[in-house]
Amino acid sequence: MEEKKSHLIKLINKLYRYTQSYIDEALKRFNLSSGTYQFLLVLSKNEGISQNEISKRLNVDKAMSARSVKRLMKLGYIRKGVDEEDCRACRLYLTDSAKAIIPEIIIEINKWIDIITKDSSEDEQRDAVDFLSKALMNAKGFKKSNL
C-alpha cells in the first residue's frame, strides 16, 4: 500500500497534464485553452461578478485572472460593465458568442470525463471524488495554516 501512496502525486499530476492537453486540443477551435475556458463557465453561472470574485472561485492569482479576462475580451467572449455601487469596480458578463459555445465546451468536458471514467463503476467514481475532495480540503487547510 505504501508504494501506491507514494505514486499518488505522480498520478494526480499526470492526470492533470493529460486533462490540460485534451482540453487545449478540444477547445482550440474556439481559441480557448485549459486556462481560459473555466472563466466562461464560472461566468455562465454567475454573470455580473467581479474579476476578483472569479479569481477566488478558480483559486488563481489576480494577475492570471487579469490576463485571462483580457484575452477573453479580445476574443469577444467577455465584456465589462460598470458596477453601479462602486464606479472603480467592474462587473463581467458573457457575450452572445460565449453563450453560444458554452454547451459545446460542456460536451467536450463530458467526453473527457467519459474517457477517464471508462471501465469504472459508479462506486469507484464516487469513492474517487470523495477521496480527492478530502485531499483538496486537507491541502487547503494546510496552506491556510502555514501562510
VEXTOR-367021 format. One record per residue: z, y, x of N, C-alpha, C in turn; residue in one letter; residue number from 1. Coordinates in Angstrom, 2 decimals, decimal comma. Layout:
% VEXTOR-367021
+---------+---------+---------+---------+---------+---------+---------+---------+---------+------+------+
!    n.zz !    n.yy !    n.xx !   ca.zz !   ca.yy !   ca.xx !    c.zz !    c.yy !    c.xx ! migu ! keza !
+---------+---------+---------+---------+---------+---------+---------+---------+---------+------+------+
!       Z !       Y !       X !       Z !       Y !       X !       Z !       Y !       X !    a !  NUM !
...
+---------+---------+---------+---------+---------+---------+---------+---------+---------+------+------+
END
This chain:
% VEXTOR-367021
+---------+---------+---------+---------+---------+---------+---------+---------+---------+------+------+
!    n.zz !    n.yy !    n.xx !   ca.zz !   ca.yy !   ca.xx !    c.zz !    c.yy !    c.xx ! migu ! keza !
+---------+---------+---------+---------+---------+---------+---------+---------+---------+------+------+
!    0,00 !   -1,21 !    0,82 !    0,00 !    0,00 !    0,00 !    0,00 !    1,26 !    0,86 !    m !    1 !
!    0,71 !    1,23 !    1,98 !    0,77 !    2,41 !    2,85 !   -0,63 !    2,80 !    3,34 !    e !    2 !
!   -1,45 !    1,80 !    3,63 !   -2,80 !    2,09 !    4,11 !   -3,61 !    2,83 !    3,03 !    e !    3 !
!   -3,46 !    2,40 !    1,78 !   -4,16 !    3,07 !    0,68 !   -3,65 !    4,50 !    0,52 !    k !    4 !
!   -2,35 !    4,68 !    0,64 !   -1,78 !    6,04 !    0,52 !   -2,35 !    6,96 !    1,59 !    k !    5 !
!   -2,50 !    6,44 !    2,79 !   -2,98 !    7,29 !    3,89 !   -4,44 !    7,71 !    3,69 !    s !    6 !
!   -5,15 !    6,97 !    2,87 !   -6,55 !    7,31 !    2,59 !   -6,71 !    8,26 !    1,41 !    h !    7 !
!   -5,62 !    8,59 !    0,75 !   -5,68 !    9,41 !   -0,46 !   -6,36 !   10,75 !   -0,20 !    l !    8 !
!   -5,93 !   11,47 !    0,81 !   -6,52 !   12,80 !    1,08 !   -7,98 !   12,65 !    1,44 !    i !    9 !
!   -8,29 !   11,65 !    2,24 !   -9,69 !   11,42 !    2,62 !  -10,56 !   11,17 !    1,40 !    k !   10 !
!  -10,07 !   10,35 !    0,47 !  -10,83 !   10,04 !   -0,75 !  -10,99 !   11,28 !   -1,63 !    l !   11 !
!   -9,93 !   12,04 !   -1,78 !  -10,00 !   13,26 !   -2,60 !  -10,99 !   14,24 !   -1,99 !    i !   12 !
!  -10,94 !   14,42 !   -0,68 !  -11,87 !   15,33 !   -0,01 !  -13,32 !   14,88 !   -0,16 !    n !   13 !
!  -13,55 !   13,59 !    0,00 !  -14,93 !   13,08 !   -0,15 !  -15,43 !   13,26 !   -1,57 !    k !   14 !
!  -14,59 !   12,96 !   -2,54 !  -14,98 !   13,13 !   -3,94 !  -15,28 !   14,60 !   -4,23 !    l !   15 !
!  -14,46 !   15,49 !   -3,70 !  -14,68 !   16,93 !   -3,87 !  -16,04 !   17,34 !   -3,28 !    y !   16 !
!  -16,35 !   16,86 !   -2,08 !  -17,62 !   17,23 !   -1,44 !  -18,81 !   16,65 !   -2,21 !    r !   17 !
!  -18,70 !   15,41 !   -2,66 !  -19,78 !   14,83 !   -3,47 !  -19,96 !   15,60 !   -4,78 !    y !   18 !
!  -18,86 !   16,02 !   -5,37 !  -18,92 !   16,80 !   -6,60 !  -19,63 !   18,12 !   -6,35 !    t !   19 !
!  -19,25 !   18,81 !   -5,29 !  -19,92 !   20,07 !   -4,96 !  -21,41 !   19,87 !   -4,75 !    q !   20 !
!  -21,75 !   18,84 !   -4,02 !  -23,16 !   18,56 !   -3,74 !  -23,94 !   18,28 !   -5,02 !    s !   21 !
!  -23,38 !   17,47 !   -5,90 !  -24,04 !   17,16 !   -7,17 !  -24,22 !   18,43 !   -8,01 !    y !   22 !
!  -23,15 !   19,19 !   -8,17 !  -23,21 !   20,41 !   -8,98 !  -24,19 !   21,41 !   -8,39 !    i !   23 !
!  -24,16 !   21,59 !   -7,08 !  -25,09 !   22,52 !   -6,43 !  -26,54 !   22,14 !   -6,75 !    d !   24 !
!  -26,85 !   20,86 !   -6,66 !  -28,22 !   20,40 !   -6,92 !  -28,56 !   20,51 !   -8,41 !    e !   25 !
!  -27,64 !   20,11 !   -9,27 !  -27,90 !   20,10 !  -10,71 !  -28,06 !   21,51 !  -11,28 !    a !   26 !
!  -27,37 !   22,48 !  -10,69 !  -27,40 !   23,84 !  -11,23 !  -28,31 !   24,78 !  -10,44 !    l !   27 !
!  -29,03 !   24,22 !   -9,49 !  -29,94 !   25,02 !   -8,65 !  -30,95 !   25,78 !   -9,52 !    k !   28 !
!  -31,42 !   25,15 !  -10,58 !  -32,44 !   25,78 !  -11,44 !  -31,94 !   27,05 !  -12,11 !    r !   29 !
!  -30,61 !   27,22 !  -12,17 !  -30,03 !   28,43 !  -12,76 !  -29,55 !   29,40 !  -11,67 !    f !   30 !
!  -29,81 !   29,04 !  -10,40 !  -29,32 !   29,81 !   -9,25 !  -27,80 !   29,85 !   -9,21 !    n !   31 !
!  -27,19 !   28,78 !   -9,69 !  -25,73 !   28,68 !   -9,67 !  -25,31 !   27,62 !   -8,66 !    l !   32 !
!  -24,04 !   27,69 !   -8,27 !  -23,50 !   26,72 !   -7,33 !  -22,15 !   26,24 !   -7,85 !    s !   33 !
!  -21,58 !   25,29 !   -7,11 !  -20,27 !   24,78 !   -7,48 !  -19,21 !   25,87 !   -7,41 !    s !   34 !
!  -19,48 !   26,93 !   -6,69 !  -18,53 !   28,03 !   -6,59 !  -18,68 !   29,09 !   -7,66 !    g !   35 !
!  -19,80 !   29,12 !   -8,35 !  -20,01 !   30,20 !   -9,32 !  -19,99 !   29,77 !  -10,78 !    t !   36 !
!  -20,41 !   28,55 !  -11,05 !  -20,52 !   28,14 !  -12,46 !  -19,18 !   28,21 !  -13,18 !    y !   37 !
!  -18,09 !   27,96 !  -12,44 !  -16,76 !   27,95 !  -13,06 !  -16,40 !   29,29 !  -13,70 !    q !   38 !
!  -16,89 !   30,37 !  -13,11 !  -16,62 !   31,70 !  -13,65 !  -17,23 !   31,82 !  -15,05 !    f !   39 !
!  -18,42 !   31,26 !  -15,21 !  -19,07 !   31,32 !  -16,52 !  -18,30 !   30,51 !  -17,56 !    l !   40 !
!  -17,80 !   29,34 !  -17,14 !  -17,06 !   28,50 !  -18,08 !  -15,74 !   29,15 !  -18,48 !    l !   41 !
!  -15,06 !   29,79 !  -17,55 !  -13,82 !   30,49 !  -17,90 !  -14,12 !   31,62 !  -18,86 !    v !   42 !
!  -15,16 !   32,38 !  -18,57 !  -15,52 !   33,49 !  -19,46 !  -15,98 !   33,01 !  -20,82 !    l !   43 !
!  -16,59 !   31,84 !  -20,89 !  -17,07 !   31,34 !  -22,18 !  -15,91 !   31,10 !  -23,14 !    s !   44 !
!  -14,74 !   30,83 !  -22,60 !  -13,56 !   30,60 !  -23,43 !  -12,65 !   31,82 !  -23,51 !    k !   45 !
!  -12,90 !   32,83 !  -22,67 !  -12,01 !   33,99 !  -22,58 !  -12,78 !   35,29 !  -22,32 !    n !   46 !
!  -13,80 !   35,54 !  -23,11 !  -14,58 !   36,75 !  -22,87 !  -13,70 !   37,99 !  -22,94 !    e !   47 !
!  -13,97 !   38,92 !  -22,04 !  -13,23 !   40,16 !  -22,02 !  -12,03 !   40,16 !  -21,10 !    g !   48 !
!  -11,82 !   39,06 !  -20,36 !  -10,69 !   39,08 !  -19,43 !  -11,09 !   39,80 !  -18,15 !    i !   49 !
!  -10,12 !   40,13 !  -17,35 !  -10,37 !   40,87 !  -16,12 !  -10,75 !   39,92 !  -14,99 !    s !   50 !
!  -11,28 !   40,49 !  -13,94 !  -11,65 !   39,73 !  -12,76 !  -10,39 !   39,11 !  -12,14 !    q !   51 !
!   -9,29 !   39,86 !  -12,14 !   -8,03 !   39,33 !  -11,60 !   -7,57 !   38,11 !  -12,38 !    n !   52 !
!   -7,72 !   38,15 !  -13,69 !   -7,31 !   37,03 !  -14,53 !   -8,16 !   35,80 !  -14,22 !    e !   53 !
!   -9,44 !   35,99 !  -14,00 !  -10,31 !   34,86 !  -13,64 !   -9,86 !   34,29 !  -12,30 !    i !   54 !
!   -9,53 !   35,14 !  -11,34 !   -9,05 !   34,68 !  -10,04 !   -7,84 !   33,78 !  -10,20 !    s !   55 !
!   -6,91 !   34,20 !  -11,04 !   -5,70 !   33,41 !  -11,27 !   -6,03 !   32,07 !  -11,93 !    k !   56 !
!   -6,88 !   32,09 !  -12,92 !   -7,20 !   30,85 !  -13,65 !   -7,95 !   29,85 !  -12,79 !    r !   57 !
!   -8,77 !   30,35 !  -11,88 !   -9,53 !   29,46 !  -11,00 !   -8,82 !   29,21 !   -9,67 !    l !   58 !
!   -7,71 !   29,90 !   -9,47 !   -6,94 !   29,77 !   -8,23 !   -7,79 !   30,09 !   -7,00 !    n !   59 !
!   -8,51 !   31,22 !   -7,08 !   -9,30 !   31,71 !   -5,95 !   -8,84 !   33,12 !   -5,62 !    v !   60 !
!   -9,08 !   33,53 !   -4,38 !   -8,63 !   34,86 !   -3,99 !   -9,55 !   35,93 !   -4,59 !    d !   61 !
!   -9,04 !   37,16 !   -4,57 !   -9,76 !   38,26 !   -5,21 !  -11,11 !   38,53 !   -4,55 !    k !   62 !
!  -11,20 !   38,33 !   -3,24 !  -12,46 !   38,57 !   -2,54 !  -13,52 !   37,57 !   -2,99 !    a !   63 !
!  -13,12 !   36,31 !   -3,13 !  -14,05 !   35,28 !   -3,63 !  -14,51 !   35,62 !   -5,04 !    m !   64 !
!  -13,57 !   36,04 !   -5,85 !  -13,89 !   36,43 !   -7,22 !  -14,88 !   37,60 !   -7,23 !    s !   65 !
!  -14,62 !   38,58 !   -6,41 !  -15,50 !   39,76 !   -6,36 !  -16,92 !   39,37 !   -5,97 !    a !   66 !
!  -17,05 !   38,51 !   -4,96 !  -18,39 !   38,07 !   -4,52 !  -19,10 !   37,28 !   -5,62 !    r !   67 !
!  -18,36 !   36,39 !   -6,27 !  -18,96 !   35,57 !   -7,32 !  -19,37 !   36,41 !   -8,53 !    s !   68 !
!  -18,51 !   37,32 !   -8,94 !  -18,83 !   38,18 !  -10,08 !  -20,04 !   39,05 !   -9,75 !    v !   69 !
!  -20,07 !   39,59 !   -8,54 !  -21,21 !   40,42 !   -8,13 !  -22,51 !   39,61 !   -8,18 !    k !   70 !
!  -22,45 !   38,38 !   -7,69 !  -23,65 !   37,52 !   -7,71 !  -24,06 !   37,21 !   -9,15 !    r !   71 !
!  -23,10 !   36,88 !   -9,99 !  -23,41 !   36,54 !  -11,38 !  -23,94 !   37,76 !  -12,14 !    l !   72 !
!  -23,48 !   38,93 !  -11,79 !  -24,03 !   40,15 !  -12,41 !  -25,48 !   40,35 !  -11,96 !    m !   73 !
!  -25,72 !   40,14 !  -10,67 !  -27,08 !   40,29 !  -10,13 !  -28,05 !   39,30 !  -10,79 !    k !   74 !
!  -27,54 !   38,10 !  -11,10 !  -28,36 !   37,09 !  -11,76 !  -28,52 !   37,35 !  -13,26 !    l !   75 !
!  -27,78 !   38,32 !  -13,77 !  -27,88 !   38,66 !  -15,18 !  -27,04 !   37,78 !  -16,10 !    g !   76 !
!  -25,99 !   37,15 !  -15,56 !  -25,15 !   36,27 !  -16,35 !  -23,85 !   36,93 !  -16,83 !    y !   77 !
!  -23,43 !   37,98 !  -16,14 !  -22,19 !   38,66 !  -16,49 !  -22,45 !   40,16 !  -16,54 !    i !   78 !
!  -21,75 !   40,80 !  -17,46 !  -21,77 !   42,27 !  -17,50 !  -20,33 !   42,76 !  -17,55 !    r !   79 !
!  -20,14 !   43,95 !  -17,02 !  -18,81 !   44,56 !  -17,02 !  -18,70 !   45,56 !  -18,16 !    k !   80 !
!  -17,52 !   45,63 !  -18,73 !  -17,22 !   46,62 !  -19,76 !  -15,94 !   47,35 !  -19,39 !    g !   81 !
!  -15,79 !   48,55 !  -19,87 !  -14,61 !   49,35 !  -19,56 !  -13,44 !   48,88 !  -20,42 !    v !   82 !
!  -12,27 !   48,82 !  -19,80 !  -11,04 !   48,48 !  -20,51 !  -10,59 !   49,72 !  -21,26 !    d !   83 !
!  -10,48 !   49,61 !  -22,57 !  -10,12 !   50,75 !  -23,42 !   -8,73 !   51,29 !  -23,08 !    e !   84 !
!   -7,81 !   50,40 !  -22,70 !   -6,44 !   50,80 !  -22,42 !   -6,23 !   51,31 !  -21,01 !    e !   85 !
!   -7,03 !   50,85 !  -20,06 !   -6,90 !   51,24 !  -18,66 !   -8,29 !   51,47 !  -18,10 !    d !   86 !
!   -8,69 !   52,72 !  -17,98 !  -10,06 !   53,03 !  -17,58 !  -10,36 !   52,62 !  -16,14 !    c !   87 !
!   -9,33 !   52,31 !  -15,34 !   -9,56 !   51,84 !  -13,96 !   -9,95 !   50,37 !  -13,94 !    r !   88 !
!   -9,56 !   49,65 !  -14,97 !   -9,85 !   48,21 !  -15,04 !  -11,14 !   47,97 !  -15,81 !    a !   89 !
!  -11,73 !   46,84 !  -15,57 !  -12,93 !   46,49 !  -16,34 !  -12,78 !   45,07 !  -16,88 !    c !   90 !
!  -13,49 !   44,83 !  -17,92 !  -13,50 !   43,53 !  -18,59 !  -14,85 !   42,88 !  -18,35 !    r !   91 !
!  -14,85 !   41,56 !  -18,31 !  -16,08 !   40,83 !  -18,04 !  -16,55 !   40,09 !  -19,28 !    l !   92 !
!  -17,86 !   40,10 !  -19,46 !  -18,48 !   39,47 !  -20,63 !  -19,71 !   38,69 !  -20,20 !    y !   93 !
!  -20,00 !   37,63 !  -20,92 !  -21,22 !   36,86 !  -20,69 !  -22,41 !   37,57 !  -21,31 !    l !   94 !
!  -23,55 !   37,45 !  -20,66 !  -24,78 !   37,94 !  -21,26 !  -25,37 !   36,83 !  -22,12 !    t !   95 !
!  -26,39 !   37,16 !  -22,87 !  -27,07 !   36,14 !  -23,68 !  -27,67 !   35,05 !  -22,80 !    d !   96 !
!  -28,13 !   35,44 !  -21,60 !  -28,69 !   34,45 !  -20,67 !  -27,65 !   33,41 !  -20,28 !    s !   97 !
!  -26,44 !   33,86 !  -20,01 !  -25,35 !   32,94 !  -19,64 !  -24,98 !   32,06 !  -20,83 !    a !   98 !
!  -24,88 !   32,66 !  -21,99 !  -24,53 !   31,88 !  -23,18 !  -25,55 !   30,78 !  -23,44 !    k !   99 !
!  -26,81 !   31,05 !  -23,11 !  -27,88 !   30,08 !  -23,35 !  -27,79 !   28,88 !  -22,40 !    a !  100 !
!  -27,29 !   29,08 !  -21,18 !  -27,28 !   27,96 !  -20,22 !  -25,95 !   27,20 !  -20,18 !    i !  101 !
!  -24,91 !   27,74 !  -20,77 !  -23,61 !   27,07 !  -20,73 !  -23,67 !   25,65 !  -21,29 !    i !  102 !
!  -24,34 !   25,39 !  -22,41 !  -24,44 !   23,99 !  -22,87 !  -25,09 !   23,07 !  -21,84 !    p !  103 !
!  -26,07 !   23,59 !  -21,11 !  -26,74 !   22,77 !  -20,09 !  -25,82 !   22,52 !  -18,89 !    e !  104 !
!  -24,99 !   23,51 !  -18,56 !  -24,01 !   23,32 !  -17,48 !  -23,03 !   22,21 !  -17,87 !    i !  105 !
!  -22,56 !   22,27 !  -19,09 !  -21,61 !   21,26 !  -19,57 !  -22,24 !   19,87 !  -19,58 !    i !  106 !
!  -23,51 !   19,79 !  -19,94 !  -24,22 !   18,50 !  -19,90 !  -24,22 !   17,94 !  -18,47 !    i !  107 !
!  -24,52 !   18,79 !  -17,50 !  -24,55 !   18,34 !  -16,10 !  -23,17 !   17,90 !  -15,62 !    e !  108 !
!  -22,14 !   18,61 !  -16,01 !  -20,78 !   18,22 !  -15,63 !  -20,44 !   16,87 !  -16,25 !    i !  109 !
!  -20,80 !   16,68 !  -17,51 !  -20,54 !   15,41 !  -18,18 !  -21,32 !   14,25 !  -17,56 !    n !  110 !
!  -22,52 !   14,53 !  -17,08 !  -23,29 !   13,50 !  -16,37 !  -22,53 !   13,05 !  -15,12 !    k !  111 !
!  -22,00 !   14,02 !  -14,39 !  -21,25 !   13,70 !  -13,17 !  -19,99 !   12,90 !  -13,50 !    w !  112 !
!  -19,30 !   13,29 !  -14,55 !  -18,11 !   12,55 !  -14,97 !  -18,49 !   11,10 !  -15,32 !    i !  113 !
!  -19,61 !   10,93 !  -16,00 !  -20,08 !    9,58 !  -16,33 !  -20,38 !    8,78 !  -15,06 !    d !  114 !
!  -20,96 !    9,44 !  -14,07 !  -21,30 !    8,77 !  -12,81 !  -20,03 !    8,31 !  -12,09 !    i !  115 !
!  -19,05 !    9,20 !  -11,97 !  -17,86 !    8,85 !  -11,18 !  -16,88 !    7,95 !  -11,93 !    i !  116 !
!  -17,01 !    7,87 !  -13,25 !  -16,10 !    7,01 !  -14,01 !  -16,75 !    5,69 !  -14,43 !    t !  117 !
!  -17,97 !    5,48 !  -13,99 !  -18,69 !    4,24 !  -14,31 !  -17,84 !    3,04 !  -13,89 !    k !  118 !
!  -17,80 !    2,04 !  -14,74 !  -17,06 !    0,80 !  -14,49 !  -15,54 !    1,00 !  -14,43 !    d !  119 !
!  -15,06 !    2,12 !  -14,96 !  -13,61 !    2,37 !  -15,03 !  -13,19 !    2,33 !  -16,50 !    s !  120 !
!  -12,08 !    1,68 !  -16,74 !  -11,59 !    1,60 !  -18,12 !  -10,96 !    2,93 !  -18,53 !    s !  121 !
!  -10,77 !    3,08 !  -19,82 !  -10,09 !    4,28 !  -20,33 !   -8,70 !    4,41 !  -19,72 !    e !  122 !
!   -8,00 !    3,27 !  -19,59 !   -6,66 !    3,29 !  -18,99 !   -6,71 !    3,75 !  -17,54 !    d !  123 !
!   -7,68 !    3,25 !  -16,78 !   -7,81 !    3,67 !  -15,38 !   -8,11 !    5,15 !  -15,27 !    e !  124 !
!   -8,98 !    5,64 !  -16,14 !   -9,31 !    7,06 !  -16,13 !   -8,08 !    7,90 !  -16,49 !    q !  125 !
!   -7,36 !    7,48 !  -17,52 !   -6,15 !    8,21 !  -17,93 !   -5,11 !    8,20 !  -16,81 !    r !  126 !
!   -4,91 !    7,05 !  -16,17 !   -3,95 !    6,95 !  -15,07 !   -4,36 !    7,85 !  -13,90 !    d !  127 !
!   -5,64 !    7,88 !  -13,60 !   -6,13 !    8,73 !  -12,51 !   -5,88 !   10,21 !  -12,81 !    a !  128 !
!   -6,18 !   10,61 !  -14,04 !   -5,95 !   12,01 !  -14,44 !   -4,46 !   12,33 !  -14,39 !    v !  129 !
!   -3,63 !   11,42 !  -14,89 !   -2,17 !   11,64 !  -14,85 !   -1,68 !   11,78 !  -13,42 !    d !  130 !
!   -2,12 !   10,87 !  -12,55 !   -1,68 !   10,92 !  -11,15 !   -2,13 !   12,21 !  -10,48 !    f !  131 !
!   -3,42 !   12,55 !  -10,63 !   -3,93 !   13,75 !   -9,97 !   -3,29 !   15,02 !  -10,53 !    l !  132 !
!   -2,96 !   15,03 !  -11,80 !   -2,26 !   16,18 !  -12,39 !   -0,88 !   16,34 !  -11,76 !    s !  133 !
!   -0,16 !   15,23 !  -11,59 !    1,15 !   15,28 !  -10,95 !    1,02 !   15,73 !   -9,49 !    k !  134 !
!    0,03 !   15,20 !   -8,80 !   -0,18 !   15,58 !   -7,40 !   -0,47 !   17,07 !   -7,28 !    a !  135 !
!   -1,28 !   17,59 !   -8,20 !   -1,58 !   19,02 !   -8,19 !   -0,33 !   19,86 !   -8,45 !    l !  136 !
!    0,46 !   19,44 !   -9,40 !    1,71 !   20,18 !   -9,69 !    2,64 !   20,15 !   -8,47 !    m !  137 !
!    2,73 !   19,02 !   -7,80 !    3,54 !   18,92 !   -6,59 !    3,03 !   19,85 !   -5,50 !    n !  138 !
!    1,70 !   19,90 !   -5,34 !    1,11 !   20,78 !   -4,34 !    1,38 !   22,25 !   -4,66 !    a !  139 !
!    1,23 !   22,61 !   -5,93 !    1,50 !   24,00 !   -6,34 !    2,96 !   24,34 !   -6,11 !    k !  140 !
!    3,86 !   23,43 !   -6,47 !    5,29 !   23,66 !   -6,26 !    5,63 !   23,81 !   -4,80 !    g !  141 !
!    5,02 !   23,00 !   -3,96 !    5,25 !   23,08 !   -2,52 !    4,77 !   24,42 !   -1,99 !    f !  142 !
!    3,58 !   24,83 !   -2,42 !    3,00 !   26,10 !   -1,92 !    3,91 !   27,26 !   -2,30 !    k !  143 !
!    4,36 !   27,30 !   -3,55 !    5,21 !   28,40 !   -4,02 !    6,53 !   28,44 !   -3,27 !    k !  144 !
!    7,13 !   27,28 !   -3,00 !    8,43 !   27,26 !   -2,35 !    8,35 !   27,52 !   -0,85 !    s !  145 !
!    7,15 !   27,44 !   -0,29 !    7,00 !   27,64 !    1,16 !    6,26 !   28,92 !    1,52 !    n !  146 !
!    6,10 !   29,81 !    0,58 !    5,43 !   31,09 !    0,88 !    6,40 !   32,12 !    1,33 !    l !  147 !
+---------+---------+---------+---------+---------+---------+---------+---------+---------+------+------+
END
